[in-house]
Each structure stands twice: as C-alpha cells, then as structure tokens.
Amino acid sequence: MINLIEKTIEQYDMLKYGDTVIVALSGGADSVCLLHNFSEIREKYNIKLMACHVNHHLRGEESHKDMEFCRELCRQNDIEIFIKEADVDALSKQQKLSHEECGRNVRYEFFNSLAEKYNAKIATAHNADDNAETVIYNLTRGASLKGLSGIPRVRGNIIRPLINCTRQEIEEYCKSYGLIFVTDSTNLTDEYTRNKIRHRVMPVLREINPSVEHTVLQMNSTLSEISDYLEKNALLLLKIAGNRDGYFTSKLNEANPVILRQAVARLFAQNGFNSYSRKHIDEVLSIIKNGGKVNLKNNLVAVNKQGLFRIVKPENNDFFSTEVEENGSYKYKNRVITFENVKIRRNFKEYTSINYISSDIICPRLTLRNRLAGDTIRLKNRGVTKSLKKLMNEKKIPEEKRDELLVLALDNQVFWVEGIGISEKASVKETDKTCIKITFTDL
C-alpha cells in the first residue's frame, strides 16, 4: 500500500523534496494510516513531518479521549502536533449551520492558518470510499459536473495521498502493522446523511460492482478532464466578450451553450454566489439572450441592458455634494478629488484633456456632486446640449455606475462629467494663463 500512496503522490505531484507536511490527524484508522505512511517515506522525500488535530467537543469525554490519543501517538513518534479546540455545537447555532458544515469550516480555517504559518502542505486522509460517498451525496443534491468529479486530489495546499485507497485496504494496512486507532461513535449511526450513504447505499452498490470505489475514481478522472476543458473555454469566452463594464451579449450569444453555461457559473463564483441552482443559470441565460434583469441571492442582480451583461451588487449611495474652490481637496468614498490651479506652459495640447478646466469656471463657486434629474451639458466640440441621462445612454454606462460619477455644476447646468467630457464654457482657452487640474487619488 505504501507503493500505491507513493504512486498517488507522484501522479498528482503532491510533494516536492524537502516539503513540510502536516497530517490532519483525527485518530481514526485513515489518519493513523496516513501518518504512519509519511513516517515511512519521510526520509525519501526529506519531509519535515508534523500533525494537527481538531477537537469539535461534540462527543463529550470521547472527543477528549481522541484528542489525548492523538497527542500521545505523536509524542511516541516524536512528531510535533498542533491542537485546536472549538465548541462546534455553539458555533453552529450562532452561525445557523449544521454541525457538519460548521465543523468543516473550523477544520479548514485551522488547516489554512497552519499551512500559511509553516509554508506547509496539509495532508488529509480522504480515501476512495469517502470519494464515492461524496459523489453520491452530490448527485442526490443535483450536482454540477465539478461536483461529480469527486474530492480534489490536490486543492491549493491540501493534498490527499489516500484517495486511491479503499477503507478496507486501509484497515488491513493498520492490522498488518499493528497500528492502534480510535473509532468515532457517530460513524456507527445513521444520524448524518453521509453515514446513511455509507451504511445503506454503498453495500448495495458493492453487490452490483465489488470495485465500485475504483470505478467512481475512473469516472472522476474523465469528468474532471471535461470540467477543466469547459472551464478553460469559459474563461476564454469571458475574456473575448469582456470590457471594463461587463460583457458584450453579442459575443456571449455566439458561444456554445455548454460553454456559456460554464461561463455564467464562473461569474457566479467570482461574485461569491456559490449556492446557485440550475434555475438561476437558466434565468441568467434567458436575459443574456432577451435582455432584462433578474435578482439573485446575496443581494446580487444580473442585468443585460444595451447589449451589455453584468452581475452587480447595487449600493444605497448617500447623495454627495460640496462646493469647490481652487486648490481644494474633497473626499468621496474611497478616493480624494483635488482641484489645483496650475500655470499653462508651452504644450497647450496637454490642457485640452477632460481633467483640465478653465480657472474662470470656479467663480462663482461650482458644486461637485452626484448627478440629478434634469442635468444637461453642452459638450465641447459637439454643438448640442444634451441631458446627462441621454449622454450616459449613448456611452452605455451601466446604471449602477451612473450615480457614482461626479459632476461639476451650477444648478442643473453641468460643466464637467467625470470620465465623459467637459463643456464648451469650461474648456481651457489658448489665451488662458492658468487652469484648474483635476486629479483623483485612491485612499
């Protein structure tokens, strides 16, 4: 079995010579087997070996005994161990999560902190049985292709060297080496969904196919390759269709429907929307094709307007307004806007950009503010007065960004619009000796 684990390590490039490895040690057969394996091969890979244990305090005295077992096992083998204790029952109620989900969050937060502190790989003892059970669990919940690809063999700093080993092989390994381990009493009940799959579903599947765990692993490999291919093409599609403010629907609608569906899923993930269903994707695909908007969870909104698709989180912005002066600075959200009186030098062309305005326009004092209904501007060299609403429609500026753009105005007469343009009256003339330079600085 050591050869099988080494083959898995090599196959998925889990280790580099001289790595630090921290084994997630529960005290059960799987993790004890994993720790023993690393003890056997650590010289070959020049591994610095450590362990960690999380006490969830869900099983009273039994949880404490498991923790002490892990501590003693590491002491006997001269392996440093890190222990975290957490009241998962209280945390799960506070966070409104199940014990399973809350416990997992606690574990992986601990793992990630250790990995960062010690620049280490965290080795967990997930095996082929765990993988098959996870796939079945995901299937019953309507999993995506990624969900049917099983437990990742490597994910960031997490490695799973036992993923190709069955639970039976692991228990036989422990028996052959005389390894002592503990048994979590909750694994013997059907209280948790995964235990129901383990005790009721898997035995039936083994009657049909005694090697079902390995068959699932083979399926995972195929589906994972397909999933990677779709992901790669989805990212390419988003790159081709993307611009500063969203994605051109003309480009999105040219794509293969499967690739487009994957691209939408990728956008969901990028916006922190991970608990989506097929219905959410279908609704978004509909507006990409036909226009409109749809409300998602987490206060997110998917919008397709004027041929531009985007997922946004609208903010309740307080209206900003302040009078401006020469050489004044004004804070707005996460930036500072500065007005500086500068002398005009020989290269006059420099002062024709939209962030230079005539010194005369500051007197009488103008107001720096968000836009208002009825605002109009006569843009330089356009010869026509237009409402800001019409102008922003022409420029295809997303609605959620319009209220964040700043304008310089006197009543409803606008002289400058951030990022868009300057009025004829506010533009710098060649006869001017000075002008006002407008700059933005991020906080």
C-alpha positions as CSV (number, residue, x, y, z in Angstrom):
1,M,0.0,0.0,0.0
2,I,2.9,2.3,0.6
3,N,3.7,1.9,-3.1
4,L,0.1,2.9,-4.0
5,I,0.4,6.0,-1.9
6,E,3.8,6.9,-3.4
7,K,2.3,6.4,-6.9
8,T,-0.6,8.8,-6.0
9,I,1.8,11.4,-4.6
10,E,3.9,11.2,-7.9
11,Q,0.8,11.1,-10.1
12,Y,-0.7,14.3,-8.8
13,D,2.7,16.0,-7.9
14,M,1.7,16.3,-4.3
15,L,5.1,16.7,-2.8
16,K,8.4,18.4,-3.5
17,Y,11.7,17.3,-2.0
18,G,12.1,19.0,1.4
19,D,8.4,19.9,1.9
20,T,6.8,20.4,5.3
21,V,3.8,18.2,5.7
22,I,1.2,18.5,8.4
23,V,-1.1,15.4,8.7
24,A,-4.7,16.1,9.7
25,L,-5.0,13.5,12.5
26,S,-8.4,12.6,13.8
27,G,-7.2,9.3,15.5
28,G,-9.2,7.1,13.2
29,A,-7.8,4.3,11.0
30,D,-7.5,6.5,7.9
31,S,-5.4,9.3,9.5
32,V,-3.3,6.9,11.6
33,C,-2.5,5.0,8.4
34,L,-1.6,8.3,6.7
35,L,0.7,9.4,9.5
36,H,2.4,6.0,9.5
37,N,2.9,6.1,5.8
38,F,4.5,9.5,5.9
39,S,6.8,8.3,8.7
40,E,7.9,5.5,6.4
41,I,8.6,7.7,3.4
42,R,9.8,11.0,5.0
43,E,13.4,10.2,4.5
44,K,12.9,9.5,0.8
45,Y,11.3,12.9,0.3
46,N,13.2,14.7,3.1
47,I,9.9,15.7,4.7
48,K,9.5,17.7,7.8
49,L,6.5,15.9,9.3
50,M,4.0,17.3,11.8
51,A,0.4,16.7,12.7
52,C,-2.7,18.6,13.7
53,H,-6.0,17.7,15.5
54,V,-9.3,19.5,15.9
55,N,-11.4,18.7,18.9
56,H,-15.0,19.7,18.0
57,H,-16.3,19.0,21.5
58,L,-19.4,17.2,20.0
59,R,-19.0,13.8,21.8
60,G,-18.1,14.8,25.4
61,E,-15.5,12.7,27.0
62,E,-15.0,10.7,23.8
63,S,-13.8,13.8,22.0
64,H,-11.3,14.5,24.8
65,K,-10.0,10.9,24.7
66,D,-9.5,11.1,20.9
67,M,-7.5,14.3,21.4
68,E,-5.3,12.8,24.0
69,F,-4.8,9.7,21.9
70,C,-3.5,11.9,19.0
71,R,-1.3,13.8,21.4
72,E,0.2,10.6,22.8
73,L,0.6,9.0,19.4
74,C,2.7,12.0,18.2
75,R,4.7,12.0,21.4
76,Q,5.7,8.4,21.0
77,N,6.7,9.0,17.4
78,D,8.5,12.3,18.1
79,I,6.1,14.3,15.9
80,E,5.1,17.8,16.7
81,I,1.3,18.2,16.9
82,F,-0.9,21.3,16.8
83,I,-4.3,21.1,18.5
84,K,-7.4,23.3,18.1
85,E,-10.4,23.1,20.4
86,A,-13.8,24.5,19.3
87,D,-17.3,24.4,20.6
88,V,-18.9,23.4,17.2
89,D,-22.4,23.0,18.7
90,A,-22.4,26.6,19.9
91,L,-20.8,27.9,16.8
92,S,-23.3,26.1,14.5
93,K,-26.2,27.6,16.3
94,Q,-24.7,31.1,16.2
95,Q,-23.9,30.8,12.5
96,K,-27.1,28.8,11.7
97,L,-25.1,26.0,10.1
98,S,-25.3,22.2,10.5
99,H,-22.7,20.5,12.7
100,E,-21.1,19.0,9.6
101,E,-20.7,22.3,7.7
102,C,-19.6,24.3,10.8
103,G,-17.1,21.6,11.8
104,R,-15.7,21.6,8.3
105,N,-15.2,25.4,8.3
106,V,-13.4,25.2,11.6
107,R,-11.1,22.5,10.4
108,Y,-10.1,24.2,7.1
109,E,-9.6,27.6,8.7
110,F,-7.2,25.8,11.1
111,F,-5.5,24.0,8.3
112,N,-5.1,27.1,6.2
113,S,-3.6,29.0,9.1
114,L,-1.1,26.3,9.7
115,A,-0.2,26.0,6.1
116,E,0.5,29.7,5.8
117,K,2.4,29.9,9.1
118,Y,4.7,26.9,8.3
119,N,4.6,27.1,4.5
120,A,3.3,23.5,4.7
121,K,1.2,21.0,2.8
122,I,-1.8,19.8,4.8
123,A,-2.4,16.0,4.2
124,T,-6.0,14.8,4.8
125,A,-6.9,11.2,5.0
126,H,-9.8,11.1,2.5
127,N,-10.0,7.8,0.7
128,A,-11.7,6.1,-2.2
129,D,-14.8,5.3,-0.1
130,D,-15.1,8.9,1.0
131,N,-14.8,10.0,-2.6
132,A,-17.6,7.6,-3.8
133,E,-19.9,8.7,-0.9
134,T,-19.3,12.3,-1.7
135,V,-20.1,11.8,-5.4
136,I,-23.4,10.0,-4.5
137,Y,-24.2,12.8,-2.0
138,N,-23.6,15.5,-4.6
139,L,-25.6,13.6,-7.1
140,T,-28.7,13.5,-4.9
141,R,-28.4,17.3,-4.4
142,G,-28.3,18.0,-8.2
143,A,-24.5,18.5,-8.5
144,S,-22.7,20.1,-11.4
145,L,-20.0,18.4,-13.5
146,K,-17.5,19.6,-11.0
147,G,-19.5,18.1,-8.1
148,L,-19.4,14.8,-9.8
149,S,-15.7,15.0,-10.3
150,G,-15.3,13.9,-6.7
151,I,-12.9,15.1,-3.9
152,P,-10.0,17.1,-5.4
153,R,-6.7,15.1,-5.1
154,V,-4.9,18.4,-4.7
155,R,-6.5,21.8,-3.8
156,G,-4.1,24.6,-3.1
157,N,-2.1,23.5,0.0
158,I,-4.4,20.5,0.7
159,I,-3.2,17.0,-0.5
160,R,-5.0,13.7,-0.3
161,P,-2.5,10.8,-0.7
162,L,-5.0,8.1,0.3
163,I,-7.6,9.0,-2.3
164,N,-6.9,5.8,-4.4
165,C,-7.0,3.5,-1.3
166,T,-10.2,1.9,-0.1
167,R,-11.2,1.8,3.5
168,Q,-10.8,-2.0,3.6
169,E,-7.2,-1.6,2.3
170,I,-6.5,1.0,5.0
171,E,-7.9,-1.2,7.8
172,E,-5.8,-4.2,6.5
173,Y,-2.7,-1.9,6.5
174,C,-3.3,-0.9,10.1
175,K,-3.8,-4.5,11.1
176,S,-0.6,-5.7,9.3
177,Y,1.5,-3.0,11.2
178,G,-0.3,-3.4,14.5
179,L,-1.5,0.2,14.4
180,I,-3.9,1.3,17.1
181,F,-6.6,3.7,16.3
182,V,-9.9,5.1,17.7
183,T,-13.4,4.8,16.3
184,D,-15.7,7.8,16.2
185,S,-19.0,6.6,17.6
186,T,-21.0,8.9,15.4
187,N,-19.7,6.9,12.4
188,L,-21.6,3.9,13.6
189,T,-25.0,5.7,13.4
190,D,-27.2,6.9,10.6
191,E,-27.6,10.4,12.2
192,Y,-25.7,12.1,9.4
193,T,-26.6,11.9,5.6
194,R,-23.1,10.6,4.7
195,N,-23.4,7.7,7.2
196,K,-26.7,6.7,5.6
197,I,-24.9,6.5,2.2
198,R,-22.0,4.6,3.8
199,H,-24.2,2.1,5.6
200,R,-27.2,1.6,3.3
201,V,-26.2,2.7,-0.2
202,M,-22.6,1.6,-0.7
203,P,-23.2,-2.1,0.3
204,V,-25.9,-2.3,-2.4
205,L,-23.6,-0.8,-5.0
206,R,-20.8,-3.2,-4.0
207,E,-23.1,-6.1,-4.7
208,I,-23.5,-4.8,-8.2
209,N,-19.8,-3.9,-8.6
210,P,-17.3,-5.0,-5.9
211,S,-14.9,-2.4,-7.2
212,V,-17.4,0.5,-7.3
213,E,-15.0,2.8,-5.4
214,H,-12.3,2.5,-8.1
215,T,-14.9,2.7,-10.9
216,V,-16.1,6.1,-9.4
217,L,-12.5,7.3,-9.3
218,Q,-12.1,6.5,-13.0
219,M,-15.3,8.4,-13.8
220,N,-14.0,11.3,-11.7
221,S,-10.8,11.5,-13.8
222,T,-12.8,11.6,-17.0
223,L,-15.3,14.2,-15.7
224,S,-12.5,16.3,-14.2
225,E,-10.8,16.5,-17.6
226,I,-14.1,17.6,-19.2
227,S,-14.7,20.1,-16.5
228,D,-11.2,21.6,-16.9
229,Y,-11.8,21.9,-20.7
230,L,-15.1,23.7,-20.2
231,E,-13.6,26.0,-17.5
232,K,-10.7,26.9,-19.8
233,N,-13.0,27.8,-22.7
234,A,-15.5,29.6,-20.4
235,L,-12.6,31.9,-19.2
236,L,-11.6,32.4,-22.8
237,L,-15.2,33.4,-23.7
238,L,-15.3,35.9,-20.8
239,K,-12.0,37.4,-21.9
240,I,-13.3,37.8,-25.5
241,A,-16.7,39.2,-24.5
242,G,-15.5,41.3,-21.6
243,N,-14.9,45.0,-21.4
244,R,-14.5,47.4,-18.5
245,D,-18.1,47.5,-17.5
246,G,-19.4,44.0,-18.3
247,Y,-19.7,41.5,-21.2
248,F,-21.0,42.0,-24.7
249,T,-24.0,39.8,-25.2
250,S,-23.4,39.6,-28.9
251,K,-20.2,37.7,-28.1
252,L,-21.8,35.6,-25.3
253,N,-24.7,34.5,-27.6
254,E,-22.3,33.3,-30.2
255,A,-20.8,30.8,-27.8
256,N,-21.6,27.1,-27.5
257,P,-24.5,26.8,-24.9
258,V,-22.4,24.5,-22.7
259,I,-19.5,26.9,-22.6
260,L,-21.8,29.8,-21.9
261,R,-23.5,28.0,-19.0
262,Q,-20.0,27.3,-17.6
263,A,-19.1,31.0,-18.0
264,V,-22.2,32.1,-16.1
265,A,-21.2,29.6,-13.3
266,R,-17.8,31.2,-13.3
267,L,-19.2,34.7,-12.9
268,F,-21.4,33.4,-10.0
269,A,-18.3,32.1,-8.3
270,Q,-16.4,35.4,-8.9
271,N,-19.2,37.3,-7.2
272,G,-19.3,35.0,-4.2
273,F,-22.6,33.3,-5.3
274,N,-21.8,29.6,-4.7
275,S,-25.2,28.2,-3.6
276,Y,-26.8,28.6,-7.1
277,S,-29.1,26.1,-8.8
278,R,-29.8,25.3,-12.5
279,K,-32.8,27.6,-12.3
280,H,-30.5,30.6,-11.5
281,I,-28.3,29.8,-14.5
282,D,-31.3,29.3,-16.8
283,E,-32.8,32.7,-15.7
284,V,-29.5,34.4,-16.4
285,L,-29.1,32.7,-19.8
286,S,-32.6,34.0,-20.7
287,I,-31.7,37.6,-20.0
288,I,-28.4,37.3,-21.9
289,K,-30.5,36.3,-24.9
290,N,-33.5,38.6,-24.4
291,G,-32.4,41.4,-22.2
292,G,-33.7,42.4,-18.7
293,K,-32.6,41.7,-15.2
294,V,-33.0,39.0,-12.6
295,N,-32.5,39.2,-8.8
296,L,-30.1,36.5,-7.5
297,K,-29.2,35.7,-3.9
298,N,-26.8,37.7,-1.7
299,N,-28.3,41.0,-3.0
300,L,-26.9,40.4,-6.4
301,V,-28.6,41.4,-9.7
302,A,-27.8,40.1,-13.2
303,V,-28.5,42.8,-15.8
304,N,-28.5,42.9,-19.6
305,K,-29.1,46.3,-21.0
306,Q,-27.9,48.0,-24.2
307,G,-26.1,44.8,-25.2
308,L,-24.0,44.6,-22.1
309,F,-24.4,41.9,-19.4
310,R,-23.1,42.2,-15.9
311,I,-23.7,40.9,-12.3
312,V,-23.8,43.8,-9.8
313,K,-24.5,44.4,-6.2
314,P,-26.3,47.7,-6.0
315,E,-25.3,50.1,-3.2
316,N,-27.5,52.5,-1.4
317,N,-25.5,55.6,-2.0
318,D,-25.9,58.8,0.0
319,F,-26.0,61.8,-2.2
320,F,-22.7,63.7,-2.3
321,S,-22.5,67.4,-2.8
322,T,-19.9,70.1,-1.9
323,E,-18.8,73.5,-3.2
324,V,-15.4,73.5,-4.7
325,E,-12.6,76.0,-4.6
326,E,-9.3,76.5,-6.4
327,N,-6.6,74.3,-4.7
328,G,-9.2,72.3,-2.7
329,S,-9.4,68.6,-1.9
330,Y,-12.6,66.6,-1.3
331,K,-13.0,63.0,-0.1
332,Y,-15.6,60.9,-1.8
333,K,-16.0,57.2,-0.9
334,N,-12.5,55.6,-1.2
335,R,-10.8,58.4,-3.1
336,V,-9.8,62.1,-2.9
337,I,-10.6,64.6,-5.7
338,T,-8.2,67.5,-5.9
339,F,-8.5,70.8,-7.7
340,E,-5.2,72.5,-8.3
341,N,-4.6,75.9,-10.0
342,V,-1.7,75.4,-12.5
343,K,0.1,77.7,-14.9
344,I,-0.3,76.8,-18.6
345,R,3.0,76.1,-20.3
346,R,4.0,75.8,-23.9
347,N,2.5,72.4,-24.6
348,F,-1.1,73.6,-24.7
349,K,-2.4,70.3,-26.0
350,E,-1.9,68.8,-22.6
351,Y,-4.5,71.1,-21.2
352,T,-7.2,70.0,-23.6
353,S,-8.0,66.7,-21.8
354,I,-11.2,66.4,-19.8
355,N,-9.4,66.8,-16.5
356,Y,-8.4,70.4,-17.1
357,I,-11.0,73.1,-16.8
358,S,-10.9,76.9,-17.1
359,S,-10.0,78.8,-13.9
360,D,-12.9,81.2,-14.7
361,I,-15.4,78.4,-14.2
362,I,-14.7,78.0,-10.5
363,C,-16.1,81.6,-9.9
364,P,-18.9,81.7,-9.0
365,R,-18.3,78.5,-7.0
366,L,-19.4,75.3,-8.6
367,T,-20.8,72.3,-6.8
368,L,-19.1,68.9,-7.0
369,R,-21.9,66.3,-6.7
370,N,-23.6,63.2,-8.0
371,R,-25.9,63.7,-10.9
372,L,-29.5,65.0,-10.6
373,A,-32.6,64.6,-12.7
374,G,-32.6,67.4,-15.3
375,D,-28.9,67.8,-15.6
376,T,-27.7,68.9,-19.0
377,I,-24.3,69.7,-20.6
378,R,-23.2,71.2,-23.9
379,L,-20.0,69.2,-24.6
380,K,-17.0,70.7,-26.2
381,N,-17.0,70.4,-30.0
382,R,-20.4,68.8,-30.0
383,G,-22.5,71.9,-30.6
384,V,-25.6,70.5,-28.9
385,T,-27.0,70.4,-25.4
386,K,-28.0,67.0,-24.0
387,S,-29.3,65.6,-20.8
388,L,-26.9,63.5,-18.8
389,K,-29.3,60.6,-18.9
390,K,-29.2,60.6,-22.7
391,L,-25.5,61.1,-22.8
392,M,-24.9,58.2,-20.4
393,N,-27.2,56.0,-22.5
394,E,-25.1,56.8,-25.6
395,K,-21.9,56.0,-23.7
396,K,-23.5,52.7,-22.5
397,I,-22.5,53.5,-18.9
398,P,-24.0,50.8,-16.6
399,E,-26.9,52.2,-14.5
400,E,-25.3,51.2,-11.2
401,K,-22.2,53.3,-12.0
402,R,-24.1,56.4,-13.1
403,D,-24.9,57.7,-9.6
404,E,-21.2,57.3,-8.6
405,L,-19.9,59.6,-11.3
406,L,-19.2,63.1,-10.2
407,V,-20.2,66.3,-12.0
408,L,-19.3,70.0,-11.6
409,A,-22.5,72.0,-12.0
410,L,-24.3,75.3,-11.3
411,D,-27.9,74.3,-10.6
412,N,-28.7,71.9,-13.5
413,Q,-26.1,73.2,-15.9
414,V,-23.2,70.8,-15.9
415,F,-19.7,71.9,-16.9
416,W,-17.7,68.7,-16.4
417,V,-18.7,65.0,-16.1
418,E,-16.2,62.5,-14.6
419,G,-14.7,60.3,-17.3
420,I,-17.0,61.6,-20.0
421,G,-16.4,65.2,-21.0
422,I,-16.2,68.9,-20.5
423,S,-18.5,71.7,-21.6
424,E,-17.5,74.3,-24.2
425,K,-17.8,77.0,-21.5
426,A,-15.5,75.2,-19.1
427,S,-12.8,74.2,-21.6
428,V,-9.3,75.8,-21.3
429,K,-8.7,78.5,-23.9
430,E,-5.3,79.3,-25.5
431,T,-5.5,82.8,-24.1
432,D,-5.8,81.5,-20.5
433,K,-2.7,81.9,-18.3
434,T,-3.8,79.3,-15.7
435,C,-6.3,76.5,-15.4
436,I,-7.6,74.0,-12.9
437,K,-6.2,70.5,-12.9
438,I,-8.5,67.7,-11.5
439,T,-6.8,64.6,-10.1
440,F,-8.0,61.5,-8.3
441,T,-6.1,59.7,-5.6
442,D,-7.2,56.3,-4.1
443,L,-7.3,56.1,-0.3
